[in-house]
């Protein structure tokens, strides 16, 4: 989930929530691009949950660009 806030996190607003399953086994990555225009951002929060089922899992983020 990616969300932002204009007031230090008191009122976070969701930008995008994405769920993706790695299947078939050869699928090891997903690439998506989102472009949004936000003003007066004080908090930008990215939440990665690598396994919504609660098991052991690993997730990584190669890059996040903020102009």
Backbone as XML, in Angstrom:
<?xml version="1.0"?>
<chain id="A" units="angstrom">
  <residue number="1" name="UNK">
    <atom name="N" x="0.844" y="-1.158" z="0.000"/>
    <atom name="CA" x="0.000" y="0.000" z="0.000"/>
    <atom name="C" x="0.898" y="1.232" z="0.000"/>
  </residue>
  <residue number="2" name="UNK">
    <atom name="N" x="0.495" y="2.221" z="-0.756"/>
    <atom name="CA" x="1.194" y="3.498" z="-0.784"/>
    <atom name="C" x="0.188" y="4.564" z="-0.402"/>
  </residue>
  <residue number="3" name="UNK">
    <atom name="N" x="0.547" y="5.352" z="0.610"/>
    <atom name="CA" x="-0.351" y="6.415" z="1.033"/>
    <atom name="C" x="0.431" y="7.662" z="1.397"/>
  </residue>
  <residue number="4" name="UNK">
    <atom name="N" x="-0.286" y="8.782" z="1.471"/>
    <atom name="CA" x="0.349" y="10.063" z="1.743"/>
    <atom name="C" x="-0.491" y="10.868" z="2.725"/>
  </residue>
  <residue number="5" name="UNK">
    <atom name="N" x="0.153" y="11.877" z="3.277"/>
    <atom name="CA" x="-0.543" y="12.744" z="4.218"/>
    <atom name="C" x="-0.024" y="14.170" z="4.071"/>
  </residue>
  <residue number="6" name="UNK">
    <atom name="N" x="-0.907" y="15.150" z="4.140"/>
    <atom name="CA" x="-0.485" y="16.546" z="4.106"/>
    <atom name="C" x="-0.282" y="17.136" z="5.509"/>
  </residue>
  <residue number="7" name="UNK">
    <atom name="N" x="-0.558" y="16.333" z="6.562"/>
    <atom name="CA" x="-0.542" y="16.889" z="7.916"/>
    <atom name="C" x="0.233" y="16.025" z="8.911"/>
  </residue>
  <residue number="8" name="UNK">
    <atom name="N" x="1.375" y="15.549" z="8.496"/>
    <atom name="CA" x="2.232" y="14.796" z="9.396"/>
    <atom name="C" x="1.753" y="13.392" z="9.716"/>
  </residue>
  <residue number="9" name="UNK">
    <atom name="N" x="0.821" y="12.868" z="8.932"/>
    <atom name="CA" x="0.343" y="11.510" z="9.128"/>
    <atom name="C" x="-0.976" y="11.405" z="9.869"/>
  </residue>
  <residue number="10" name="UNK">
    <atom name="N" x="-1.556" y="12.530" z="10.255"/>
    <atom name="CA" x="-2.832" y="12.494" z="10.981"/>
    <atom name="C" x="-3.996" y="12.043" z="10.097"/>
  </residue>
  <residue number="11" name="UNK">
    <atom name="N" x="-3.926" y="12.355" z="8.818"/>
    <atom name="CA" x="-5.001" y="11.953" z="7.899"/>
    <atom name="C" x="-4.392" y="11.349" z="6.646"/>
  </residue>
  <residue number="12" name="UNK">
    <atom name="N" x="-3.964" y="10.093" z="6.721"/>
    <atom name="CA" x="-3.340" y="9.416" z="5.584"/>
    <atom name="C" x="-4.372" y="9.115" z="4.505"/>
  </residue>
  <residue number="13" name="UNK">
    <atom name="N" x="-3.971" y="9.328" z="3.256"/>
    <atom name="CA" x="-4.846" y="9.087" z="2.105"/>
    <atom name="C" x="-4.177" y="8.055" z="1.199"/>
  </residue>
  <residue number="14" name="UNK">
    <atom name="N" x="-4.912" y="7.026" z="0.848"/>
    <atom name="CA" x="-4.372" y="5.936" z="0.043"/>
    <atom name="C" x="-4.214" y="6.360" z="-1.411"/>
  </residue>
  <residue number="15" name="UNK">
    <atom name="N" x="-3.054" y="6.041" z="-1.986"/>
    <atom name="CA" x="-2.807" y="6.273" z="-3.406"/>
    <atom name="C" x="-3.110" y="5.001" z="-4.185"/>
  </residue>
  <residue number="16" name="UNK">
    <atom name="N" x="-2.541" y="3.893" z="-3.740"/>
    <atom name="CA" x="-2.769" y="2.612" z="-4.413"/>
    <atom name="C" x="-2.578" y="1.475" z="-3.420"/>
  </residue>
  <residue number="17" name="UNK">
    <atom name="N" x="-3.368" y="0.424" z="-3.600"/>
    <atom name="CA" x="-3.222" y="-0.812" z="-2.831"/>
    <atom name="C" x="-3.184" y="-1.918" z="-3.872"/>
  </residue>
  <residue number="18" name="UNK">
    <atom name="N" x="-2.116" y="-2.678" z="-3.869"/>
    <atom name="CA" x="-1.920" y="-3.709" z="-4.889"/>
    <atom name="C" x="-1.611" y="-5.042" z="-4.232"/>
  </residue>
  <residue number="19" name="UNK">
    <atom name="N" x="-2.262" y="-6.084" z="-4.683"/>
    <atom name="CA" x="-1.959" y="-7.438" z="-4.215"/>
    <atom name="C" x="-1.585" y="-8.263" z="-5.433"/>
  </residue>
  <residue number="20" name="UNK">
    <atom name="N" x="-0.504" y="-9.003" z="-5.315"/>
    <atom name="CA" x="-0.025" y="-9.795" z="-6.442"/>
    <atom name="C" x="0.466" y="-11.130" z="-5.953"/>
  </residue>
  <residue number="21" name="UNK">
    <atom name="N" x="0.083" y="-12.187" z="-6.627"/>
    <atom name="CA" x="0.517" y="-13.536" z="-6.285"/>
    <atom name="C" x="1.579" y="-14.000" z="-7.266"/>
  </residue>
  <residue number="22" name="UNK">
    <atom name="N" x="2.675" y="-14.544" z="-6.753"/>
    <atom name="CA" x="3.755" y="-15.035" z="-7.594"/>
    <atom name="C" x="3.404" y="-16.434" z="-8.084"/>
  </residue>
  <residue number="23" name="UNK">
    <atom name="N" x="2.833" y="-16.510" z="-9.274"/>
    <atom name="CA" x="2.433" y="-17.789" z="-9.834"/>
    <atom name="C" x="2.413" y="-17.636" z="-11.343"/>
  </residue>
  <residue number="24" name="UNK">
    <atom name="N" x="2.986" y="-18.506" z="-12.118"/>
    <atom name="CA" x="3.659" y="-19.752" z="-11.776"/>
    <atom name="C" x="4.995" y="-19.508" z="-11.075"/>
  </residue>
  <residue number="25" name="UNK">
    <atom name="N" x="5.660" y="-20.585" z="-10.648"/>
    <atom name="CA" x="6.888" y="-20.447" z="-9.858"/>
    <atom name="C" x="7.992" y="-19.627" z="-10.523"/>
  </residue>
  <residue number="26" name="UNK">
    <atom name="N" x="7.985" y="-19.520" z="-11.840"/>
    <atom name="CA" x="9.026" y="-18.741" z="-12.522"/>
    <atom name="C" x="8.794" y="-17.230" z="-12.410"/>
  </residue>
  <residue number="27" name="UNK">
    <atom name="N" x="7.654" y="-16.811" z="-11.918"/>
    <atom name="CA" x="7.372" y="-15.393" z="-11.749"/>
    <atom name="C" x="8.033" y="-14.913" z="-10.463"/>
  </residue>
  <residue number="28" name="UNK">
    <atom name="N" x="9.002" y="-14.033" z="-10.604"/>
    <atom name="CA" x="9.730" y="-13.578" z="-9.421"/>
    <atom name="C" x="9.695" y="-12.062" z="-9.242"/>
  </residue>
  <residue number="29" name="UNK">
    <atom name="N" x="9.038" y="-11.347" z="-10.158"/>
    <atom name="CA" x="8.984" y="-9.908" z="-9.983"/>
    <atom name="C" x="7.774" y="-9.313" z="-10.673"/>
  </residue>
  <residue number="30" name="UNK">
    <atom name="N" x="7.408" y="-8.155" z="-10.217"/>
    <atom name="CA" x="6.314" y="-7.401" z="-10.800"/>
    <atom name="C" x="6.769" y="-5.957" z="-10.908"/>
  </residue>
  <residue number="31" name="UNK">
    <atom name="N" x="6.455" y="-5.305" z="-12.019"/>
    <atom name="CA" x="6.819" y="-3.910" z="-12.217"/>
    <atom name="C" x="5.550" y="-3.138" z="-12.564"/>
  </residue>
  <residue number="32" name="UNK">
    <atom name="N" x="5.320" y="-2.073" z="-11.840"/>
    <atom name="CA" x="4.186" y="-1.204" z="-12.117"/>
    <atom name="C" x="4.631" y="0.239" z="-11.981"/>
  </residue>
  <residue number="33" name="UNK">
    <atom name="N" x="4.014" y="1.118" z="-12.762"/>
    <atom name="CA" x="4.325" y="2.535" z="-12.679"/>
    <atom name="C" x="3.049" y="3.301" z="-12.405"/>
  </residue>
  <residue number="34" name="UNK">
    <atom name="N" x="3.126" y="4.193" z="-11.444"/>
    <atom name="CA" x="2.012" y="5.059" z="-11.104"/>
    <atom name="C" x="2.524" y="6.491" z="-11.097"/>
  </residue>
  <residue number="35" name="UNK">
    <atom name="N" x="1.720" y="7.395" z="-11.619"/>
    <atom name="CA" x="2.090" y="8.802" z="-11.577"/>
    <atom name="C" x="0.940" y="9.574" z="-10.950"/>
  </residue>
  <residue number="36" name="UNK">
    <atom name="N" x="1.238" y="10.314" z="-9.903"/>
    <atom name="CA" x="0.234" y="11.124" z="-9.221"/>
    <atom name="C" x="0.821" y="12.493" z="-8.944"/>
  </residue>
  <residue number="37" name="UNK">
    <atom name="N" x="-0.052" y="13.468" z="-8.832"/>
    <atom name="CA" x="0.378" y="14.816" z="-8.453"/>
    <atom name="C" x="-0.212" y="15.113" z="-7.081"/>
  </residue>
  <residue number="38" name="UNK">
    <atom name="N" x="0.657" y="15.362" z="-6.133"/>
    <atom name="CA" x="0.248" y="15.643" z="-4.761"/>
    <atom name="C" x="0.885" y="16.960" z="-4.330"/>
  </residue>
  <residue number="39" name="UNK">
    <atom name="N" x="0.184" y="17.698" z="-3.508"/>
    <atom name="CA" x="0.775" y="18.943" z="-3.011"/>
    <atom name="C" x="0.773" y="18.938" z="-1.490"/>
  </residue>
  <residue number="40" name="UNK">
    <atom name="N" x="1.726" y="19.612" z="-0.917"/>
    <atom name="CA" x="1.864" y="19.760" z="0.532"/>
    <atom name="C" x="2.027" y="18.423" z="1.246"/>
  </residue>
  <residue number="41" name="UNK">
    <atom name="N" x="2.782" y="17.503" z="0.648"/>
    <atom name="CA" x="3.008" y="16.188" z="1.250"/>
    <atom name="C" x="4.006" y="16.316" z="2.395"/>
  </residue>
  <residue number="42" name="UNK">
    <atom name="N" x="3.632" y="15.794" z="3.563"/>
    <atom name="CA" x="4.562" y="15.761" z="4.692"/>
    <atom name="C" x="4.971" y="14.336" z="5.029"/>
  </residue>
  <residue number="43" name="UNK">
    <atom name="N" x="4.157" y="13.346" z="4.630"/>
    <atom name="CA" x="4.464" y="11.940" z="4.871"/>
    <atom name="C" x="4.104" y="11.135" z="3.630"/>
  </residue>
  <residue number="44" name="UNK">
    <atom name="N" x="5.027" y="10.286" z="3.192"/>
    <atom name="CA" x="4.767" y="9.320" z="2.139"/>
    <atom name="C" x="5.124" y="7.966" z="2.720"/>
  </residue>
  <residue number="45" name="UNK">
    <atom name="N" x="4.154" y="7.041" z="2.767"/>
    <atom name="CA" x="4.351" y="5.766" z="3.448"/>
    <atom name="C" x="4.121" y="4.611" z="2.472"/>
  </residue>
  <residue number="46" name="UNK">
    <atom name="N" x="5.089" y="3.717" z="2.405"/>
    <atom name="CA" x="4.991" y="2.505" z="1.600"/>
    <atom name="C" x="4.974" y="1.318" z="2.549"/>
  </residue>
  <residue number="47" name="UNK">
    <atom name="N" x="3.943" y="0.500" z="2.473"/>
    <atom name="CA" x="3.819" y="-0.667" z="3.327"/>
    <atom name="C" x="3.879" y="-1.908" z="2.444"/>
  </residue>
  <residue number="48" name="UNK">
    <atom name="N" x="4.833" y="-2.792" z="2.714"/>
    <atom name="CA" x="4.977" y="-4.038" z="1.961"/>
    <atom name="C" x="4.735" y="-5.192" z="2.912"/>
  </residue>
  <residue number="49" name="UNK">
    <atom name="N" x="3.750" y="-6.004" z="2.606"/>
    <atom name="CA" x="3.474" y="-7.207" z="3.372"/>
    <atom name="C" x="3.791" y="-8.387" z="2.449"/>
  </residue>
  <residue number="50" name="UNK">
    <atom name="N" x="4.937" y="-9.047" z="2.632"/>
    <atom name="CA" x="5.357" y="-10.083" z="1.682"/>
    <atom name="C" x="4.519" y="-11.342" z="1.710"/>
  </residue>
  <residue number="51" name="UNK">
    <atom name="N" x="3.740" y="-11.570" z="2.764"/>
    <atom name="CA" x="2.918" y="-12.780" z="2.814"/>
    <atom name="C" x="1.668" y="-12.490" z="3.636"/>
  </residue>
  <residue number="52" name="UNK">
    <atom name="N" x="0.572" y="-12.219" z="2.946"/>
    <atom name="CA" x="-0.661" y="-11.904" z="3.666"/>
    <atom name="C" x="-1.231" y="-13.117" z="4.375"/>
  </residue>
  <residue number="53" name="UNK">
    <atom name="N" x="-0.703" y="-14.309" z="4.064"/>
    <atom name="CA" x="-1.143" y="-15.522" z="4.736"/>
    <atom name="C" x="-0.468" y="-15.742" z="6.071"/>
  </residue>
  <residue number="54" name="UNK">
    <atom name="N" x="0.555" y="-14.953" z="6.381"/>
    <atom name="CA" x="1.201" y="-15.030" z="7.675"/>
    <atom name="C" x="2.425" y="-15.924" z="7.742"/>
  </residue>
  <residue number="55" name="UNK">
    <atom name="N" x="2.811" y="-16.569" z="6.647"/>
    <atom name="CA" x="3.987" y="-17.428" z="6.661"/>
    <atom name="C" x="5.275" y="-16.642" z="6.469"/>
  </residue>
  <residue number="56" name="UNK">
    <atom name="N" x="6.376" y="-17.362" z="6.409"/>
    <atom name="CA" x="7.678" y="-16.742" z="6.195"/>
    <atom name="C" x="7.805" y="-16.358" z="4.723"/>
  </residue>
  <residue number="57" name="UNK">
    <atom name="N" x="8.225" y="-15.128" z="4.463"/>
    <atom name="CA" x="8.382" y="-14.651" z="3.088"/>
    <atom name="C" x="9.384" y="-13.515" z="3.066"/>
  </residue>
  <residue number="58" name="UNK">
    <atom name="N" x="9.843" y="-13.183" z="1.876"/>
    <atom name="CA" x="10.814" y="-12.108" z="1.690"/>
    <atom name="C" x="10.306" y="-11.180" z="0.597"/>
  </residue>
  <residue number="59" name="UNK">
    <atom name="N" x="10.502" y="-9.892" z="0.797"/>
    <atom name="CA" x="10.138" y="-8.905" z="-0.209"/>
    <atom name="C" x="11.255" y="-7.873" z="-0.298"/>
  </residue>
  <residue number="60" name="UNK">
    <atom name="N" x="11.421" y="-7.295" z="-1.466"/>
    <atom name="CA" x="12.436" y="-6.249" z="-1.624"/>
    <atom name="C" x="11.908" y="-5.165" z="-2.544"/>
  </residue>
  <residue number="61" name="UNK">
    <atom name="N" x="12.491" y="-4.006" z="-2.432"/>
    <atom name="CA" x="12.156" y="-2.871" z="-3.265"/>
    <atom name="C" x="13.441" y="-2.409" z="-3.918"/>
  </residue>
  <residue number="62" name="UNK">
    <atom name="N" x="13.486" y="-2.479" z="-5.228"/>
    <atom name="CA" x="14.714" y="-2.106" z="-5.926"/>
    <atom name="C" x="14.865" y="-0.579" z="-5.964"/>
  </residue>
  <residue number="63" name="UNK">
    <atom name="N" x="13.798" y="0.147" z="-6.289"/>
    <atom name="CA" x="13.910" y="1.592" z="-6.260"/>
    <atom name="C" x="12.523" y="2.243" z="-6.122"/>
  </residue>
  <residue number="64" name="UNK">
    <atom name="N" x="12.536" y="3.442" z="-5.644"/>
    <atom name="CA" x="11.357" y="4.289" z="-5.525"/>
    <atom name="C" x="11.832" y="5.680" z="-5.856"/>
  </residue>
  <residue number="65" name="UNK">
    <atom name="N" x="11.277" y="6.266" z="-6.906"/>
    <atom name="CA" x="11.741" y="7.582" z="-7.342"/>
    <atom name="C" x="10.767" y="8.664" z="-6.897"/>
  </residue>
  <residue number="66" name="UNK">
    <atom name="N" x="11.319" y="9.673" z="-6.294"/>
    <atom name="CA" x="10.563" y="10.851" z="-5.891"/>
    <atom name="C" x="11.258" y="12.056" z="-6.483"/>
  </residue>
  <residue number="67" name="UNK">
    <atom name="N" x="10.656" y="12.687" z="-7.473"/>
    <atom name="CA" x="11.326" y="13.823" z="-8.124"/>
    <atom name="C" x="11.452" y="15.019" z="-7.214"/>
  </residue>
</chain>
